[in-house]
């Protein structure tokens, strides 16, 4: 293992001291902006010469009130999955999503693989919304266990957060059914 000589330590200390002195003697200012990739000054531009543009405030979208029954339906659906009641969750899906017993088994297997899930944010989505149906982009936190029989690993769930688009349509009995539950609109 090479040993550092006292001369090597002295050179490093001198270089650090010179760099600190340079930073202290010429503080960052708006007048001092220099392109860090400017080749006319060599490949290295002292850190003191780099000025970042101030961030502009992010424009806030107006908060849109969501219909209470839509929020309750989505939270009830996600709550049933979280409480390990996959049959109840499947019961909230529309007939188009659960056309037969095989589809019902697949949904139950999918929901059973979810060990923990909760709603973080519900936002309206213009895509998929019609006169009678409403689409929402839902930000979820979920923990999913691996299922070797899953068509897609972890049923498409990834590191948190996860986004799912949930479409609500009237079920003909005065309630809302989930007619779409997917990774996109």
Secondary structure by P-SEA (a helix, b strand, c coil): cccccaaaaaaaaaaaaaaaaaaaaccccccccccccccccccccccccccccccccccccccccccaaaaaaaaaaaaaaaacaaaaaaaaccccccccaaaaaaaaaaaaaccbbbbcbbbbbcccccccbbbbbccccbbbbbbccccccccccccccbbbbbbbccccccccccccccccc
